[in-house]
Amino acid sequence: MEAMRLIVMSRRALAGGGGPPQVMAEVWQAQALAQAIGSRLAVTGPPELRGEALGLTELAGRGCGVLDRPDIDTEALLAARLTELGDARQTLTSLGGLLGEVGIALVGLASAADDEGTYWQCMEAIDAADESRDRVREMLRRLADRDEALPA
């Protein structure tokens, strides 16, 4: 499935809310999707993005790693359904928006957390989502620089 479609699905699921376990599961899904997109960009994306894409893969993986893995069937795992990236700029712009929404959802979860463990999981995941979003912004900047350098 194309990256944009998966990002839209993830954004809708995250916006759909639910209780803390459902939101945490959607946050984990979004981070796993960011990791898959970063991995795909590192291998098949524009050469000027490959280093930052590797960084995105690592950071999004950290975002998954700090959260408890939800009980999700392989068929429901969005990252496993990624088959194509489509336009890198459009994908990265939408992924940046998704990562921003992940951060907002995590702030809400952290502020309502009943236990310290959940609070700190959220704080570490917020940090990973923010750093991932920074990588996405850097990749978008590199694409803009590349386009400016092209002869008219």
N, C-alpha and C positions, 0 to 999 in steps of 0.2 A: 504494500500500500504506500502511496506517496506521502512524503513527510508532512506536507501542509495539511492533508486530511487528518493525519494522526495528531498533529498539534491542535487542530480545531476540536477533535474528539477529547483530547486531554483537557483543554480549556473548559469545555462544556461540563465535563465530569467534575472538574475542580470547582467550578462555579455552582454545581448542583448541591454542593455542601454535604449535609448529612452529619452524623456524629463524628467525634474525633477519630475513631478508627477508620472510617470511610475517607475522611479528609487526608489522614496520614497515608492511606493506601494510594490515593490519587497523587499526592506529593511524590511518593516513591515512584509511581508510574511516570510522572513528568520528568523526574531526574533520570530514570532509566532511558527514557526517550531522548533526552538531551545527550546522554552518554552514547547512545547508538548513532545519533546524527553526527556528533563529534567524530566518532570512529569512522563513519562513512566518509565524511569530509576529509579526514586525514589520509584516507586511502585513495579516494577518487575525486576529491574536490580540487579547486584551483590550487596550483603550487604555492602561492603566497599565503594560503590559509592553513597549510598542513601543520605547521608548528603550533599555532594557536588552537587548531582543532584537536590535536593530541592533548593539549592542556585542558580543553573543555571536557574531553573524555575522562581524564583523570579527576577533575573537579566534580563532575556530575556523578562519577562513580563513588567519590567520597560522600556526596550527598545521599546516595542510596545506602552506603555502608553505615552511616550513622543512625539510620532509621531501621526499625525492625522490619524485616521483609514481610510484606503482606502475603496472605494465602491467596495467590492468584493463579488460575489455570494458565497454562502456556498459551492457549488460544486467546485469552483475554489480555495477555501481556502486549501492550502497544509497541514496545521497542522491538519485539520479535516479529512484528508485522511490517516493519520498515523494509521496503523494497527499492525505493528510489527517492532521491533528494529533490528533484525538480530544480527550480531556479534558486541558486545559493542565497542571493540577497533576500528574496521573499521568505525563504525558509528561515534564515537567520533573524530577520526582523520579527517574524511570528514567534520564533523560539525565545527571543529576548522578552517578548510580551508574556509568554507563558512562564518564564522564570521569574519575572516580576510578580506575577499572580501567585506563584508558589511561595515567594517570600512573604507576601501579604497573608496568605492562608496560614503560614507557619507562625507569624506574629500572633494571629488570633488564637492558634492552638497553644502557643507558649503562655499567653496571658491568661488562658483559662485552665492551664494544666493543674491537675490535683496533686501531682507528685514531682519531685525534683528531677527524677530520671527523664520523664517526658519533657520537662522544661528544657533540660540541657540537650536532649536530642534535637528539639526544635531549634535551639540557638545554634548548634553546630550545622544543622541543615540550612538555616537561614544564611549562615556564612558561606556555605558551599554554593547555594543558589545565587548569592550576590556575586561571588567570584566567577561563577559560570557565566552570569550575565555580562560581567566585565569582559570576558573572553569573546563572547558573541559581539559585543560592541566593537572590540578591537578588530575582529574579522570583518565587520561591516566597514570600518574605517579603511582597512587594507583594500577592500573591493573598490571603495570610492577613490582611493589613491591610484589604483590600477586603471580605473576608467578615465581619470584625469590625465594620465600619462599616455593614453592611446591617442594616436593622431586623428584629427577630426576629418 
